[in-house]
Amino acid sequence: MSALLRTVVWMLALAVVALPVVAVLQGWIGADRWPLSTLRVTGELVHVQDEDLRAAVLPHAQQGFFATRLADAQQAVAALPWVESAEVRKRWPDVLEVHVVEHRPFARWGKDRLLSEQGRLFPAAGIEPPPRLPRLHGPDSRVAEVVALYNESRVLFTPIGYEVAEVAMDTRGSWSLVLSNGTRIVIGSQQARPRLERFARLLPQLLQYRTERLQRADLRYTNGFALVWGEAEDEADAQPGNGLASTGSHSPTRIPDPQTT
């Protein structure tokens, strides 16, 4: 037998052996003989529904045990709302196992996203978030800074009876926050934490002398802050400076810090 003929025979033999294996792995045959008939879901699921998981993995599981591409099935599960991460495995002889970790929302972020407890941003579309989540705003690259100021603000205001409803950083790095009673606090871009500490320390004293609601507090002063009282805030915001002009019953009032004057 010539060398060429021996090579052809060996190639044919390999093809006879390999083709059935390739056919099984590609799902051309064997899906009925080795079906994936059981879906096993693990993880603490509150928002992700079983029917949504089944719908996500079914197109991939129909190819049978050997042909199912786990990466594709995993990607389909990870794309579902509320899913932070997913892991898909096959268990012989007929089990497709899906482990899901849900997002646990920490706050609303901007207009259409949520921030998880792991610090990840995810779309809010199709999601009904828990009530009374704080609203956080800022550049995506500065999530950690926004969360840090929110946590520090809670430490300052919760003991005096206020929750922090909103914290925002604008594109220039200027801070503001809103308390649970609607009071808006303009902090500025400099010395945000010392300014908040000073204001929180004096706030109970300020409220003792006024019956109106504190509408707005501007902390952008070196030795005090400006307050707007009443239910309606003037559209013309006060600008930081050496003094403020009186314009009416709801005009800003400059309050010096006794410890800095």
Secondary structure, 3 states (H helix, E strand, C coil): CCHHHHHHHHHHHHHHHHHHHHHHHCCCCCCCCCCCCEEEEECCCCCCCHHHHHHHHHHHHCCCCCCCCHHHHHHHHHCCCCEEEEEEEEECCCEEEEEEEECCEEEEECCCEEEECCCCEEECCCCCCCCCCCEEECCHHHHHHHHHHHHHHHHHHHHHCCCEEEEEECCCCCEEEEECCCCEEEEECCCHHHHHHHHHHHHHHHHHCCCCCEEEEECCCCCEEEEEECCCCCCCCCCCCCCCCCCCCCCCEEEECCCCC
